[in-house]
């Protein structure tokens, strides 16, 4: 038998109907590709300088001449 099972005197009893077209079915193929995206991480280096007092001893030297009067006469007479 063919597509149409009922035959009437050598012909078809019903003519073929109009074609029905369904809405299209979509098949989506997803492809993923790497994309390089720069991520920038700023780093700031801070050098802190601190003044620390450190004793540095310095000495000043003064020379002073002192003249002492001598009484030779008094010492000689007392001998």
N, CA, C and O atoms as a Tripos MOL2 file, in Angstrom:
@<TRIPOS>MOLECULE
protein
  316   315    79     0     0
PROTEIN
NO_CHARGES

@<TRIPOS>ATOM
      1 N           0.8350   -1.1640    0.0000 N.3       1 UNK1
      2 CA          0.0000    0.0000    0.0000 C.3       1 UNK1
      3 C           0.8800    1.2270    0.0000 C.2       1 UNK1
      4 O           2.0530    1.1700    0.3690 O.2       1 UNK1
      5 N           0.3270    2.2910   -0.4000 N.am      2 UNK2
      6 CA          1.0930    3.5190   -0.4810 C.3       2 UNK2
      7 C           0.8190    4.4240    0.7070 C.2       2 UNK2
      8 O           0.4640    3.9910    1.8030 O.2       2 UNK2
      9 N           0.9980    5.6500    0.4380 N.am      3 UNK3
     10 CA          0.8200    6.6680    1.4660 C.3       3 UNK3
     11 C          -0.6460    6.7640    1.8680 C.2       3 UNK3
     12 O          -0.9620    7.0100    3.0320 O.2       3 UNK3
     13 N          -1.5150    6.5750    0.9240 N.am      4 UNK4
     14 CA         -2.9460    6.6990    1.2030 C.3       4 UNK4
     15 C          -3.5530    5.2980    1.1250 C.2       4 UNK4
     16 O          -3.5040    4.6390    0.0870 O.2       4 UNK4
     17 N          -4.1040    4.8800    2.2030 N.am      5 UNK5
     18 CA         -4.5860    3.4970    2.2770 C.3       5 UNK5
     19 C          -5.9240    3.2990    1.5750 C.2       5 UNK5
     20 O          -6.2030    2.2000    1.0960 O.2       5 UNK5
     21 N          -6.7290    4.2960    1.5050 N.am      6 UNK6
     22 CA         -8.0600    4.1240    0.9150 C.3       6 UNK6
     23 C          -8.0770    4.6230   -0.5260 C.2       6 UNK6
     24 O          -7.8670    5.8060   -0.7920 O.2       6 UNK6
     25 N          -8.3210    3.7340   -1.4130 N.am      7 UNK7
     26 CA         -8.4120    4.0720   -2.8370 C.3       7 UNK7
     27 C          -9.8580    3.9030   -3.2710 C.2       7 UNK7
     28 O         -10.5560    3.0030   -2.8040 O.2       7 UNK7
     29 N         -10.2900    4.7510   -4.1420 N.am      8 UNK8
     30 CA        -11.6530    4.6050   -4.6480 C.3       8 UNK8
     31 C         -11.6140    4.5820   -6.1790 C.2       8 UNK8
     32 O         -11.3620    5.6090   -6.8090 O.2       8 UNK8
     33 N         -11.8400    3.5160   -6.7230 N.am      9 UNK9
     34 CA        -11.9050    3.2670   -8.1620 C.3       9 UNK9
     35 C         -10.6970    3.8240   -8.8890 C.2       9 UNK9
     36 O         -10.8110    4.5980   -9.8400 O.2       9 UNK9
     37 N          -9.5410    3.4080   -8.4130 N.am     10 UNK10
     38 CA         -8.3240    3.7830   -9.1170 C.3      10 UNK10
     39 C          -7.8210    5.1560   -8.7480 C.2      10 UNK10
     40 O          -6.7770    5.5610   -9.2580 O.2      10 UNK10
     41 N          -8.4870    5.8870   -7.9070 N.am     11 UNK11
     42 CA         -8.0310    7.2180   -7.5240 C.3      11 UNK11
     43 C          -8.0250    7.3640   -6.0030 C.2      11 UNK11
     44 O          -8.2960    6.4230   -5.2560 O.2      11 UNK11
     45 N          -7.7320    8.4770   -5.6200 N.am     12 UNK12
     46 CA         -7.7150    8.7470   -4.1740 C.3      12 UNK12
     47 C          -9.0800    9.2790   -3.7810 C.2      12 UNK12
     48 O          -9.7310    9.9890   -4.5490 O.2      12 UNK12
     49 N          -9.4920    8.9380   -2.6130 N.am     13 UNK13
     50 CA        -10.7770    9.4480   -2.1960 C.3      13 UNK13
     51 C         -10.6520   10.8730   -1.7010 C.2      13 UNK13
     52 O         -11.6100   11.6380   -1.8020 O.2      13 UNK13
     53 N          -9.5320   11.2440   -1.1830 N.am     14 UNK14
     54 CA         -9.3280   12.6130   -0.6800 C.3      14 UNK14
     55 C          -8.0790   13.1870   -1.3330 C.2      14 UNK14
     56 O          -7.0450   12.5250   -1.4300 O.2      14 UNK14
     57 N          -8.1960   14.4070   -1.7680 N.am     15 UNK15
     58 CA         -6.9740   15.0290   -2.3030 C.3      15 UNK15
     59 C          -6.0190   15.3630   -1.1580 C.2      15 UNK15
     60 O          -6.4440   15.5100   -0.0120 O.2      15 UNK15
     61 N          -4.7620   15.4770   -1.4630 N.am     16 UNK16
     62 CA         -3.8230   15.8310   -0.3940 C.3      16 UNK16
     63 C          -4.1490   17.2040    0.1680 C.2      16 UNK16
     64 O          -4.5070   18.1220   -0.5700 O.2      16 UNK16
     65 N          -4.0190   17.3360    1.4950 N.am     17 UNK17
     66 CA         -4.2910   18.6070    2.1320 C.3      17 UNK17
     67 C          -3.1390   19.5950    1.9470 C.2      17 UNK17
     68 O          -2.0590   19.2630    1.4580 O.2      17 UNK17
     69 N          -3.4260   20.7890    2.3540 N.am     18 UNK18
     70 CA         -2.3730   21.8060    2.2650 C.3      18 UNK18
     71 C          -1.2930   21.4970    3.2830 C.2      18 UNK18
     72 O          -1.5690   20.9910    4.3710 O.2      18 UNK18
     73 N          -0.0820   21.8030    2.9220 N.am     19 UNK19
     74 CA          1.0410   21.5140    3.8310 C.3      19 UNK19
     75 C           0.9700   22.4070    5.0710 C.2      19 UNK19
     76 O           0.6750   23.5990    4.9890 O.2      19 UNK19
     77 N           1.2380   21.8170    6.1680 N.am     20 UNK20
     78 CA          1.2860   22.5640    7.4260 C.3      20 UNK20
     79 C           2.7610   22.7360    7.7750 C.2      20 UNK20
     80 O           3.5120   21.7660    7.8680 O.2      20 UNK20
     81 N           3.1450   23.9550    7.9600 N.am     21 UNK21
     82 CA          4.5560   24.2160    8.2790 C.3      21 UNK21
     83 C           4.6390   24.6380    9.7360 C.2      21 UNK21
     84 O           4.1030   25.6700   10.1410 O.2      21 UNK21
     85 N           5.3130   23.8280   10.4940 N.am     22 UNK22
     86 CA          5.5570   24.1490   11.9070 C.3      22 UNK22
     87 C           6.5410   25.3020   12.0020 C.2      22 UNK22
     88 O           7.3350   25.5240   11.0870 O.2      22 UNK22
     89 N           6.4890   26.0470   13.1230 N.am     23 UNK23
     90 CA          7.5410   27.0500   13.3250 C.3      23 UNK23
     91 C           8.8990   26.3600   13.3970 C.2      23 UNK23
     92 O           8.9940   25.2110   13.8280 O.2      23 UNK23
     93 N           9.9300   27.0490   12.9840 N.am     24 UNK24
     94 CA         11.2370   26.3780   12.9540 C.3      24 UNK24
     95 C          11.7330   26.0250   14.3580 C.2      24 UNK24
     96 O          11.4990   26.7470   15.3270 O.2      24 UNK24
     97 N          12.3980   24.9340   14.4230 N.am     25 UNK25
     98 CA         13.0840   24.5000   15.6420 C.3      25 UNK25
     99 C          14.5320   24.9680   15.5060 C.2      25 UNK25
    100 O          15.1630   24.7910   14.4640 O.2      25 UNK25
    101 N          15.0300   25.5530   16.5550 N.am     26 UNK26
    102 CA         16.3990   26.0730   16.5020 C.3      26 UNK26
    103 C          17.3270   25.1880   17.3020 C.2      26 UNK26
    104 O          17.0170   24.7790   18.4210 O.2      26 UNK26
    105 N          18.4370   24.9080   16.7260 N.am     27 UNK27
    106 CA         19.5120   24.2220   17.4290 C.3      27 UNK27
    107 C          20.6420   25.2230   17.5360 C.2      27 UNK27
    108 O          21.1880   25.6770   16.5300 O.2      27 UNK27
    109 N          20.9850   25.5630   18.7690 N.am     28 UNK28
    110 CA         22.0160   26.5720   18.9990 C.3      28 UNK28
    111 C          23.2660   25.8650   19.4880 C.2      28 UNK28
    112 O          23.2290   25.1440   20.4840 O.2      28 UNK28
    113 N          24.3430   26.0670   18.8040 N.am     29 UNK29
    114 CA         25.6330   25.5530   19.2410 C.3      29 UNK29
    115 C          26.4220   26.7080   19.8450 C.2      29 UNK29
    116 O          26.7420   27.6790   19.1600 O.2      29 UNK29
    117 N          26.7260   26.5950   21.1130 N.am     30 UNK30
    118 CA         27.5050   27.6310   21.7880 C.3      30 UNK30
    119 C          28.9810   27.2700   21.7350 C.2      30 UNK30
    120 O          29.3770   26.1550   22.0740 O.2      30 UNK30
    121 N          29.7750   28.2180   21.3110 N.am     31 UNK31
    122 CA         31.2240   28.0430   21.2870 C.3      31 UNK31
    123 C          31.8230   29.1150   22.1940 C.2      31 UNK31
    124 O          31.4500   30.2850   22.1070 O.2      31 UNK31
    125 N          32.7290   28.7240   23.0410 N.am     32 UNK32
    126 CA         33.3540   29.6570   23.9790 C.3      32 UNK32
    127 C          34.8310   29.7980   23.6340 C.2      32 UNK32
    128 O          35.5380   28.8120   23.4220 O.2      32 UNK32
    129 N          35.2710   31.0380   23.5840 N.am     33 UNK33
    130 CA         36.6600   31.3130   23.2380 C.3      33 UNK33
    131 C          37.2610   32.1820   24.3320 C.2      33 UNK33
    132 O          36.5980   33.0980   24.8190 O.2      33 UNK33
    133 N          38.4960   31.9170   24.7280 N.am     34 UNK34
    134 CA         39.1160   32.7600   25.7690 C.3      34 UNK34
    135 C          39.3590   34.1800   25.2600 C.2      34 UNK34
    136 O          39.8040   34.3980   24.1340 O.2      34 UNK34
    137 N          39.0520   35.1200   26.1230 N.am     35 UNK35
    138 CA         39.2960   36.5240   25.8030 C.3      35 UNK35
    139 C          40.1370   37.0980   26.9270 C.2      35 UNK35
    140 O          39.7250   37.0870   28.0870 O.2      35 UNK35
    141 N          41.3030   37.5940   26.5890 N.am     36 UNK36
    142 CA         42.2000   38.1260   27.6050 C.3      36 UNK36
    143 C          41.7060   39.4990   28.0410 C.2      36 UNK36
    144 O          41.5090   40.3990   27.2250 O.2      36 UNK36
    145 N          41.5120   39.6320   29.3440 N.am     37 UNK37
    146 CA         41.0640   40.9000   29.9210 C.3      37 UNK37
    147 C          42.1060   41.2990   30.9680 C.2      37 UNK37
    148 O          42.2390   40.6140   31.9830 O.2      37 UNK37
    149 N          42.8400   42.3770   30.7490 N.am     38 UNK38
    150 CA         43.8490   42.7810   31.7280 C.3      38 UNK38
    151 C          43.1830   43.2200   33.0400 C.2      38 UNK38
    152 O          42.2360   44.0070   33.0410 O.2      38 UNK38
    153 N          43.6960   42.6980   34.1370 N.am     39 UNK39
    154 CA         43.2630   43.1140   35.4680 C.3      39 UNK39
    155 C          44.4860   43.7410   36.1230 C.2      39 UNK39
    156 O          45.4690   43.0550   36.4040 O.2      39 UNK39
    157 N          44.4230   45.0360   36.3620 N.am     40 UNK40
    158 CA         45.5780   45.7730   36.8570 C.3      40 UNK40
    159 C          45.4470   45.9450   38.3690 C.2      40 UNK40
    160 O          44.4260   46.4260   38.8620 O.2      40 UNK40
    161 N          46.4870   45.5490   39.0960 N.am     41 UNK41
    162 CA         46.5280   45.6760   40.5500 C.3      41 UNK41
    163 C          47.6200   46.6830   40.9110 C.2      41 UNK41
    164 O          48.7890   46.3060   40.9950 O.2      41 UNK41
    165 N          47.2710   47.9510   41.1260 N.am     42 UNK42
    166 CA         48.3030   48.9370   41.4650 C.3      42 UNK42
    167 C          48.8810   48.6770   42.8580 C.2      42 UNK42
    168 O          48.1480   48.4010   43.8080 O.2      42 UNK42
    169 N          50.1770   48.7690   42.9570 N.am     43 UNK43
    170 CA         50.8730   48.6180   44.2320 C.3      43 UNK43
    171 C          51.7320   49.8530   44.4220 C.2      43 UNK43
    172 O          52.5290   50.2030   43.5510 O.2      43 UNK43
    173 N          51.5710   50.5140   45.5600 N.am     44 UNK44
    174 CA         52.4010   51.6710   45.8820 C.3      44 UNK44
    175 C          53.3140   51.2950   47.0370 C.2      44 UNK44
    176 O          52.8590   50.8080   48.0720 O.2      44 UNK44
    177 N          54.5870   51.5230   46.8520 N.am     45 UNK45
    178 CA         55.5630   51.2680   47.9160 C.3      45 UNK45
    179 C          55.8890   52.6070   48.5540 C.2      45 UNK45
    180 O          56.3210   53.5430   47.8810 O.2      45 UNK45
    181 N          55.6780   52.6840   49.8500 N.am     46 UNK46
    182 CA         55.9170   53.9260   50.5780 C.3      46 UNK46
    183 C          57.1020   53.7070   51.5090 C.2      46 UNK46
    184 O          57.0480   52.8620   52.4020 O.2      46 UNK46
    185 N          58.1610   54.4600   51.3010 N.am     47 UNK47
    186 CA         59.3430   54.4000   52.1670 C.3      47 UNK47
    187 C          59.2430   55.5380   53.1720 C.2      47 UNK47
    188 O          59.3890   56.7070   52.8140 O.2      47 UNK47
    189 N          58.9980   55.1970   54.4160 N.am     48 UNK48
    190 CA         58.8640   56.2060   55.4540 C.3      48 UNK48
    191 C          60.2050   56.3580   56.1710 C.2      48 UNK48
    192 O          60.7810   55.3770   56.6420 O.2      48 UNK48
    193 N          60.6830   57.5710   56.2470 N.am     49 UNK49
    194 CA         61.9530   57.8700   56.8950 C.3      49 UNK49
    195 C          61.6560   58.5850   58.2090 C.2      49 UNK49
    196 O          60.9760   59.6110   58.2290 O.2      49 UNK49
    197 N          62.1670   58.0400   59.2900 N.am     50 UNK50
    198 CA         61.9160   58.6050   60.6120 C.3      50 UNK50
    199 C          63.2340   59.0760   61.2230 C.2      50 UNK50
    200 O          64.2440   58.3750   61.1600 O.2      50 UNK50
    201 N          63.2120   60.2540   61.8060 N.am     51 UNK51
    202 CA         64.3960   60.7640   62.5030 C.3      51 UNK51
    203 C          64.3810   60.2220   63.9270 C.2      51 UNK51
    204 O          63.4000   60.3820   64.6530 O.2      51 UNK51
    205 N          65.4550   59.5910   64.3090 N.am     52 UNK52
    206 CA         65.5860   59.0300   65.6440 C.3      52 UNK52
    207 C          66.7480   59.7390   66.3240 C.2      52 UNK52
    208 O          67.8750   59.6750   65.8320 O.2      52 UNK52
    209 N          66.4990   60.4250   67.4630 N.am     53 UNK53
    210 CA         67.5930   61.1210   68.1470 C.3      53 UNK53
    211 C          68.6050   60.1220   68.7110 C.2      53 UNK53
    212 O          68.2460   59.2000   69.4420 O.2      53 UNK53
    213 N          69.8630   60.3210   68.3610 N.am     54 UNK54
    214 CA         70.9490   59.4990   68.8770 C.3      54 UNK54
    215 C          71.9430   60.4580   69.5210 C.2      54 UNK54
    216 O          72.4770   61.3370   68.8450 O.2      54 UNK54
    217 N          72.2020   60.2990   70.8340 N.am     55 UNK55
    218 CA         73.1340   61.2260   71.4920 C.3      55 UNK55
    219 C          74.5440   61.1250   70.8890 C.2      55 UNK55
    220 O          75.0850   60.0380   70.6910 O.2      55 UNK55
    221 N          75.0840   62.2480   70.6210 N.am     56 UNK56
    222 CA         76.4720   62.3240   70.1460 C.3      56 UNK56
    223 C          77.1670   63.3150   71.0810 C.2      56 UNK56
    224 O          77.0240   64.5290   70.9400 O.2      56 UNK56
    225 N          77.9030   62.7850   72.0150 N.am     57 UNK57
    226 CA         78.5070   63.6110   73.0590 C.3      57 UNK57
    227 C          79.7250   64.3570   72.5160 C.2      57 UNK57
    228 O          80.6180   63.7720   71.9050 O.2      57 UNK57
    229 N          79.7280   65.6260   72.7540 N.am     58 UNK58
    230 CA         80.8460   66.4710   72.3560 C.3      58 UNK58
    231 C          81.3220   67.2150   73.5940 C.2      58 UNK58
    232 O          80.5150   67.6610   74.4090 O.2      58 UNK58
    233 N          82.5990   67.3420   73.7240 N.am     59 UNK59
    234 CA         83.1820   68.0210   74.8750 C.3      59 UNK59
    235 C          83.9670   69.2270   74.3940 C.2      59 UNK59
    236 O          84.7230   69.1650   73.4240 O.2      59 UNK59
    237 N          83.7690   70.2870   75.0800 N.am     60 UNK60
    238 CA         84.5890   71.4590   74.8010 C.3      60 UNK60
    239 C          85.6280   71.5550   75.9180 C.2      60 UNK60
    240 O          85.3110   71.3360   77.0870 O.2      60 UNK60
    241 N          86.8250   71.8720   75.5680 N.am     61 UNK61
    242 CA         87.9230   71.9850   76.5350 C.3      61 UNK61
    243 C          88.4080   73.4230   76.5350 C.2      61 UNK61
    244 O          88.7060   74.0000   75.4890 O.2      61 UNK61
    245 N          88.4780   73.9680   77.6920 N.am     62 UNK62
    246 CA         88.9900   75.3270   77.8420 C.3      62 UNK62
    247 C          90.2300   75.2630   78.7340 C.2      62 UNK62
    248 O          90.2380   74.6030   79.7730 O.2      62 UNK62
    249 N          91.2250   75.9320   78.3190 N.am     63 UNK63
    250 CA         92.4480   76.0320   79.1200 C.3      63 UNK63
    251 C          92.5000   77.4320   79.7000 C.2      63 UNK63
    252 O          92.3630   78.4370   79.0020 O.2      63 UNK63
    253 N          92.7010   77.4500   80.9900 N.am     64 UNK64
    254 CA         92.7220   78.7420   81.6770 C.3      64 UNK64
    255 C          94.0210   78.8340   82.4570 C.2      64 UNK64
    256 O          94.3350   77.9400   83.2440 O.2      64 UNK64
    257 N          94.7570   79.8710   82.2580 N.am     65 UNK65
    258 CA         95.9930   80.1070   82.9990 C.3      65 UNK65
    259 C          95.6580   81.0060   84.2010 C.2      65 UNK65
    260 O          95.1360   82.1120   84.0580 O.2      65 UNK65
    261 N          95.9700   80.5020   85.3370 N.am     66 UNK66
    262 CA         95.7430   81.2760   86.5580 C.3      66 UNK66
    263 C          97.1050   81.5210   87.2000 C.2      66 UNK66
    264 O          97.8530   80.5830   87.4770 O.2      66 UNK66
    265 N          97.4010   82.7430   87.4230 N.am     67 UNK67
    266 CA         98.6800   83.0990   88.0600 C.3      67 UNK67
    267 C          98.4420   83.2910   89.5530 C.2      67 UNK67
    268 O          97.5920   84.0750   89.9750 O.2      67 UNK67
    269 N          99.1950   82.5720   90.3150 N.am     68 UNK68
    270 CA         99.0800   82.6820   91.7610 C.3      68 UNK68
    271 C         100.2690   83.4870   92.2850 C.2      68 UNK68
    272 O         101.4170   83.1310   92.0150 O.2      68 UNK68
    273 N         100.0220   84.5330   93.0070 N.am     69 UNK69
    274 CA        101.1510   85.3120   93.5520 C.3      69 UNK69
    275 C         101.9070   84.4840   94.5960 C.2      69 UNK69
    276 O         101.3160   83.7910   95.4240 O.2      69 UNK69
    277 N         103.1580   84.5790   94.5240 N.am     70 UNK70
    278 CA        103.9940   83.8450   95.4620 C.3      70 UNK70
    279 C         104.7420   84.8480   96.3190 C.2      70 UNK70
    280 O         105.3510   85.7880   95.8090 O.2      70 UNK70
    281 N         104.6900   84.6460   97.5830 N.am     71 UNK71
    282 CA        105.4110   85.5420   98.4860 C.3      71 UNK71
    283 C         106.6750   84.8220   98.9250 C.2      71 UNK71
    284 O         106.7150   84.1840   99.9770 O.2      71 UNK71
    285 N         107.7240   84.9400   98.0820 N.am     72 UNK72
    286 CA        108.9870   84.2750   98.4180 C.3      72 UNK72
    287 C         109.6040   84.8820   99.6710 C.2      72 UNK72
    288 O         110.2460   84.1800  100.4530 O.2      72 UNK72
    289 N         109.4210   86.1110   99.8530 N.am     73 UNK73
    290 CA        110.0310   86.7670  101.0120 C.3      73 UNK73
    291 C         109.4550   86.2210  102.3150 C.2      73 UNK73
    292 O         110.1690   86.0080  103.2950 O.2      73 UNK73
    293 N         108.1830   86.0090  102.2950 N.am     74 UNK74
    294 CA        107.5710   85.5270  103.5300 C.3      74 UNK74
    295 C         107.9830   84.1180  103.8500 C.2      74 UNK74
    296 O         108.1480   83.7690  105.0190 O.2      74 UNK74
    297 N         108.1550   83.2930  102.8240 N.am     75 UNK75
    298 CA        108.5410   81.9160  103.0560 C.3      75 UNK75
    299 C         110.0050   81.8500  103.4510 C.2      75 UNK75
    300 O         110.3800   81.0150  104.2740 O.2      75 UNK75
    301 N         110.8300   82.6980  102.8900 N.am     76 UNK76
    302 CA        112.2450   82.6680  103.2000 C.3      76 UNK76
    303 C         112.4880   83.1450  104.6220 C.2      76 UNK76
    304 O         113.3670   82.6340  105.3160 O.2      76 UNK76
    305 N         111.7190   84.1130  105.0460 N.am     77 UNK77
    306 CA        111.9510   84.6670  106.3670 C.3      77 UNK77
    307 C         111.5050   83.7140  107.4660 C.2      77 UNK77
    308 O         111.9930   83.7970  108.5940 O.2      77 UNK77
    309 N         110.6130   82.8400  107.1580 N.am     78 UNK78
    310 CA        110.0960   81.9360  108.1670 C.3      78 UNK78
    311 C         110.9520   80.7120  108.3180 C.2      78 UNK78
    312 O         110.6430   79.8710  109.1630 O.2      78 UNK78
    313 N         111.9640   80.5620  107.5850 N.am     79 UNK79
    314 CA        112.7850   79.3560  107.6650 C.3      79 UNK79
    315 C         113.5980   79.3290  108.8900 C.2      79 UNK79
    316 O         114.3480   78.3780  109.1130 O.2      79 UNK79
@<TRIPOS>BOND
     1     1     2 1
     2     2     3 1
     3     3     4 2
     4     3     5 am
     5     5     6 1
     6     6     7 1
     7     7     8 2
     8     7     9 am
     9     9    10 1
    10    10    11 1
    11    11    12 2
    12    11    13 am
    13    13    14 1
    14    14    15 1
    15    15    16 2
    16    15    17 am
    17    17    18 1
    18    18    19 1
    19    19    20 2
    20    19    21 am
    21    21    22 1
    22    22    23 1
    23    23    24 2
    24    23    25 am
    25    25    26 1
    26    26    27 1
    27    27    28 2
    28    27    29 am
    29    29    30 1
    30    30    31 1
    31    31    32 2
    32    31    33 am
    33    33    34 1
    34    34    35 1
    35    35    36 2
    36    35    37 am
    37    37    38 1
    38    38    39 1
    39    39    40 2
    40    39    41 am
    41    41    42 1
    42    42    43 1
    43    43    44 2
    44    43    45 am
    45    45    46 1
    46    46    47 1
    47    47    48 2
    48    47    49 am
    49    49    50 1
    50    50    51 1
    51    51    52 2
    52    51    53 am
    53    53    54 1
    54    54    55 1
    55    55    56 2
    56    55    57 am
    57    57    58 1
    58    58    59 1
    59    59    60 2
    60    59    61 am
    61    61    62 1
    62    62    63 1
    63    63    64 2
    64    63    65 am
    65    65    66 1
    66    66    67 1
    67    67    68 2
    68    67    69 am
    69    69    70 1
    70    70    71 1
    71    71    72 2
    72    71    73 am
    73    73    74 1
    74    74    75 1
    75    75    76 2
    76    75    77 am
    77    77    78 1
    78    78    79 1
    79    79    80 2
    80    79    81 am
    81    81    82 1
    82    82    83 1
    83    83    84 2
    84    83    85 am
    85    85    86 1
    86    86    87 1
    87    87    88 2
    88    87    89 am
    89    89    90 1
    90    90    91 1
    91    91    92 2
    92    91    93 am
    93    93    94 1
    94    94    95 1
    95    95    96 2
    96    95    97 am
    97    97    98 1
    98    98    99 1
    99    99   100 2
   100    99   101 am
   101   101   102 1
   102   102   103 1
   103   103   104 2
   104   103   105 am
   105   105   106 1
   106   106   107 1
   107   107   108 2
   108   107   109 am
   109   109   110 1
   110   110   111 1
   111   111   112 2
   112   111   113 am
   113   113   114 1
   114   114   115 1
   115   115   116 2
   116   115   117 am
   117   117   118 1
   118   118   119 1
   119   119   120 2
   120   119   121 am
   121   121   122 1
   122   122   123 1
   123   123   124 2
   124   123   125 am
   125   125   126 1
   126   126   127 1
   127   127   128 2
   128   127   129 am
   129   129   130 1
   130   130   131 1
   131   131   132 2
   132   131   133 am
   133   133   134 1
   134   134   135 1
   135   135   136 2
   136   135   137 am
   137   137   138 1
   138   138   139 1
   139   139   140 2
   140   139   141 am
   141   141   142 1
   142   142   143 1
   143   143   144 2
   144   143   145 am
   145   145   146 1
   146   146   147 1
   147   147   148 2
   148   147   149 am
   149   149   150 1
   150   150   151 1
   151   151   152 2
   152   151   153 am
   153   153   154 1
   154   154   155 1
   155   155   156 2
   156   155   157 am
   157   157   158 1
   158   158   159 1
   159   159   160 2
   160   159   161 am
   161   161   162 1
   162   162   163 1
   163   163   164 2
   164   163   165 am
   165   165   166 1
   166   166   167 1
   167   167   168 2
   168   167   169 am
   169   169   170 1
   170   170   171 1
   171   171   172 2
   172   171   173 am
   173   173   174 1
   174   174   175 1
   175   175   176 2
   176   175   177 am
   177   177   178 1
   178   178   179 1
   179   179   180 2
   180   179   181 am
   181   181   182 1
   182   182   183 1
   183   183   184 2
   184   183   185 am
   185   185   186 1
   186   186   187 1
   187   187   188 2
   188   187   189 am
   189   189   190 1
   190   190   191 1
   191   191   192 2
   192   191   193 am
   193   193   194 1
   194   194   195 1
   195   195   196 2
   196   195   197 am
   197   197   198 1
   198   198   199 1
   199   199   200 2
   200   199   201 am
   201   201   202 1
   202   202   203 1
   203   203   204 2
   204   203   205 am
   205   205   206 1
   206   206   207 1
   207   207   208 2
   208   207   209 am
   209   209   210 1
   210   210   211 1
   211   211   212 2
   212   211   213 am
   213   213   214 1
   214   214   215 1
   215   215   216 2
   216   215   217 am
   217   217   218 1
   218   218   219 1
   219   219   220 2
   220   219   221 am
   221   221   222 1
   222   222   223 1
   223   223   224 2
   224   223   225 am
   225   225   226 1
   226   226   227 1
   227   227   228 2
   228   227   229 am
   229   229   230 1
   230   230   231 1
   231   231   232 2
   232   231   233 am
   233   233   234 1
   234   234   235 1
   235   235   236 2
   236   235   237 am
   237   237   238 1
   238   238   239 1
   239   239   240 2
   240   239   241 am
   241   241   242 1
   242   242   243 1
   243   243   244 2
   244   243   245 am
   245   245   246 1
   246   246   247 1
   247   247   248 2
   248   247   249 am
   249   249   250 1
   250   250   251 1
   251   251   252 2
   252   251   253 am
   253   253   254 1
   254   254   255 1
   255   255   256 2
   256   255   257 am
   257   257   258 1
   258   258   259 1
   259   259   260 2
   260   259   261 am
   261   261   262 1
   262   262   263 1
   263   263   264 2
   264   263   265 am
   265   265   266 1
   266   266   267 1
   267   267   268 2
   268   267   269 am
   269   269   270 1
   270   270   271 1
   271   271   272 2
   272   271   273 am
   273   273   274 1
   274   274   275 1
   275   275   276 2
   276   275   277 am
   277   277   278 1
   278   278   279 1
   279   279   280 2
   280   279   281 am
   281   281   282 1
   282   282   283 1
   283   283   284 2
   284   283   285 am
   285   285   286 1
   286   286   287 1
   287   287   288 2
   288   287   289 am
   289   289   290 1
   290   290   291 1
   291   291   292 2
   292   291   293 am
   293   293   294 1
   294   294   295 1
   295   295   296 2
   296   295   297 am
   297   297   298 1
   298   298   299 1
   299   299   300 2
   300   299   301 am
   301   301   302 1
   302   302   303 1
   303   303   304 2
   304   303   305 am
   305   305   306 1
   306   306   307 1
   307   307   308 2
   308   307   309 am
   309   309   310 1
   310   310   311 1
   311   311   312 2
   312   311   313 am
   313   313   314 1
   314   314   315 1
   315   315   316 2
@<TRIPOS>SUBSTRUCTURE
     1 UNK1         2 RESIDUE 1 A UNK
     2 UNK2         6 RESIDUE 1 A UNK
     3 UNK3        10 RESIDUE 1 A UNK
     4 UNK4        14 RESIDUE 1 A UNK
     5 UNK5        18 RESIDUE 1 A UNK
     6 UNK6        22 RESIDUE 1 A UNK
     7 UNK7        26 RESIDUE 1 A UNK
     8 UNK8        30 RESIDUE 1 A UNK
     9 UNK9        34 RESIDUE 1 A UNK
    10 UNK10       38 RESIDUE 1 A UNK
    11 UNK11       42 RESIDUE 1 A UNK
    12 UNK12       46 RESIDUE 1 A UNK
    13 UNK13       50 RESIDUE 1 A UNK
    14 UNK14       54 RESIDUE 1 A UNK
    15 UNK15       58 RESIDUE 1 A UNK
    16 UNK16       62 RESIDUE 1 A UNK
    17 UNK17       66 RESIDUE 1 A UNK
    18 UNK18       70 RESIDUE 1 A UNK
    19 UNK19       74 RESIDUE 1 A UNK
    20 UNK20       78 RESIDUE 1 A UNK
    21 UNK21       82 RESIDUE 1 A UNK
    22 UNK22       86 RESIDUE 1 A UNK
    23 UNK23       90 RESIDUE 1 A UNK
    24 UNK24       94 RESIDUE 1 A UNK
    25 UNK25       98 RESIDUE 1 A UNK
    26 UNK26      102 RESIDUE 1 A UNK
    27 UNK27      106 RESIDUE 1 A UNK
    28 UNK28      110 RESIDUE 1 A UNK
    29 UNK29      114 RESIDUE 1 A UNK
    30 UNK30      118 RESIDUE 1 A UNK
    31 UNK31      122 RESIDUE 1 A UNK
    32 UNK32      126 RESIDUE 1 A UNK
    33 UNK33      130 RESIDUE 1 A UNK
    34 UNK34      134 RESIDUE 1 A UNK
    35 UNK35      138 RESIDUE 1 A UNK
    36 UNK36      142 RESIDUE 1 A UNK
    37 UNK37      146 RESIDUE 1 A UNK
    38 UNK38      150 RESIDUE 1 A UNK
    39 UNK39      154 RESIDUE 1 A UNK
    40 UNK40      158 RESIDUE 1 A UNK
    41 UNK41      162 RESIDUE 1 A UNK
    42 UNK42      166 RESIDUE 1 A UNK
    43 UNK43      170 RESIDUE 1 A UNK
    44 UNK44      174 RESIDUE 1 A UNK
    45 UNK45      178 RESIDUE 1 A UNK
    46 UNK46      182 RESIDUE 1 A UNK
    47 UNK47      186 RESIDUE 1 A UNK
    48 UNK48      190 RESIDUE 1 A UNK
    49 UNK49      194 RESIDUE 1 A UNK
    50 UNK50      198 RESIDUE 1 A UNK
    51 UNK51      202 RESIDUE 1 A UNK
    52 UNK52      206 RESIDUE 1 A UNK
    53 UNK53      210 RESIDUE 1 A UNK
    54 UNK54      214 RESIDUE 1 A UNK
    55 UNK55      218 RESIDUE 1 A UNK
    56 UNK56      222 RESIDUE 1 A UNK
    57 UNK57      226 RESIDUE 1 A UNK
    58 UNK58      230 RESIDUE 1 A UNK
    59 UNK59      234 RESIDUE 1 A UNK
    60 UNK60      238 RESIDUE 1 A UNK
    61 UNK61      242 RESIDUE 1 A UNK
    62 UNK62      246 RESIDUE 1 A UNK
    63 UNK63      250 RESIDUE 1 A UNK
    64 UNK64      254 RESIDUE 1 A UNK
    65 UNK65      258 RESIDUE 1 A UNK
    66 UNK66      262 RESIDUE 1 A UNK
    67 UNK67      266 RESIDUE 1 A UNK
    68 UNK68      270 RESIDUE 1 A UNK
    69 UNK69      274 RESIDUE 1 A UNK
    70 UNK70      278 RESIDUE 1 A UNK
    71 UNK71      282 RESIDUE 1 A UNK
    72 UNK72      286 RESIDUE 1 A UNK
    73 UNK73      290 RESIDUE 1 A UNK
    74 UNK74      294 RESIDUE 1 A UNK
    75 UNK75      298 RESIDUE 1 A UNK
    76 UNK76      302 RESIDUE 1 A UNK
    77 UNK77      306 RESIDUE 1 A UNK
    78 UNK78      310 RESIDUE 1 A UNK
    79 UNK79      314 RESIDUE 1 A UNK
